[in-house]
Amino acid sequence: MIKEILTLIILILASITDIKTREVPERYQIALLILILFNFRAENLWGLLIAIPFFIAFYFTNGIGGGDWKLTALLGLLCGFHMTFITAGIGCMIFIIGAVIAQRRTGKSKMLFPFVPSITVGYIAALVLEAII
């Protein structure tokens, strides 16, 4: 439970920074890496697969930031495939819905949105789902 609380604190702080600056500073990635070192499980390497689409979007489209895919990869290593899949899936749905609503309200078709807050909400939802199931 301590790992989950620390992860959530790191994600919340990263979300606040992402909202303000549209960047994910390395200090949050390092904090997650430290958690990984204390909680490493070989089967969590499969969680890296979740970051591949985010890396591809970063590399080929410039539609996602470098910190976003790195944070997703680190979550994959920390939480494993299943938890990261749920986190990213819910996070992406929240991101898309929020972006559509914001674009319709402002009338702007091209806007930049922070992604980490959506991942954070996805992580909270995944924790709740894990507790229920």
Summary of the structure (lengths in Angstrom):
residues: 133
radius of gyration: 14.4
end to end distance: 16.1
largest distance: 46.9
contacts: 409
relative contact order: 0.16
helix: 83%
strand: 0%
